[in-house]
């Protein structure tokens, strides 16, 4: 596993969670009310955990060379290619999987 892939995956996880936090906080900012930070943590800790667990899954996919668009004739270099953008999607991929499972269960 390339260490750069690990860093990009963690960066993607952090970016996703900061974006989600910002969206929720903006709802309170627009009404000029205090954001309930403790309540937010209590309600969203499981989402953070789920998306953090998705990070090693994405790293495993990359380790196994399961690129989104792969060229079977190319040698796999140890650098990040544009086809490795899914490393940034650890949070977004988690939400996709959660919503997919919810739809299947209906």
N, C-alpha and C positions, 0 to 999 in steps of 0.2 A: 504494500500500500504506500502510495506517495503521500508524504506528510502535507504537501500542499492541498491534496484532496481533502484531508482531514480538516485543515484550517478553513477551506472554502465551505465545507459542510457545516461546520460550527458557525461560521459567519452567516450562512443562509438561515440557520436556526435562530440566531440572535436577531437578524434583520426581520424575519417573519414575526417574531414575538414583539419586537419594538413597533412594527407596523400595526399589529393587532391592538397593542396597548394604546397607541396614538389614536386609533379610530375610536376606541371606547372612551378615552379621556376627552377627545374633542366634543363628544356629546354633552359632557358636563361643562366644558369650557364655553360652549356656545350659549349656555343658559346662565353662565357666571355662578355656578354652584361648585361646592367642594367635591373633588373626586374621592370616592370611598376606596382608597388604596387597599386597606385590609380586606374589604369585601371582594375586591377584584382578585386579590391573591387567593382568597378562599374559593372563589368560583372558577378560576382558570388554572390552578396548579396542575390539574389532571391533563389539560390541553398541552401545557408546557412539557410534562412528562411524556405524553404520547408522541409529540413531535421530536423530543430528544431521543426517544427510542427509535424513531424512524431514521435518524442520522446514521447509525451503524448499518442499517439495511441498505441505504444508498451507498455507503462505503463498500459494502460487500458486493453490490451490483457492479461497482467500478472495479473492484479487485478481480472479479470473475470476467471482466472485460465485456460486460453486457451493456455496451453503449447504446444510446438511443438510436443513433444512426452509425452503424459500424461498417468499416471497410474490411472484409475478410482477407484482403490481399496485403493490407498494410501491416507494418510492424508496430506493435503497441509501444509507444514511447512512455516514459515516466513523467510526462508533463501533462498538464490539463489542456485538452482540446476543446473546441467549441461544442463538440458533441457531449461533453461532460457537464453541461450546464445544469443537469439535474442535481448535481451536488448542492447547488444553491437552493434547491426546492424542498429541503427537509420539512419545513413547517407547512408549506403549501401542499406537498405530497401527502402529509398526514391528514389535512382537511379533506383532500380529495378521497382518500381511502375511507375516512369516517363517513362522508356523505354517500359514497358508493355502497358501503355496508348498510347504511340506513335505508337506502332505496331498495336494496335487495331484500331486506327484512320486511318491507311493506307488503 
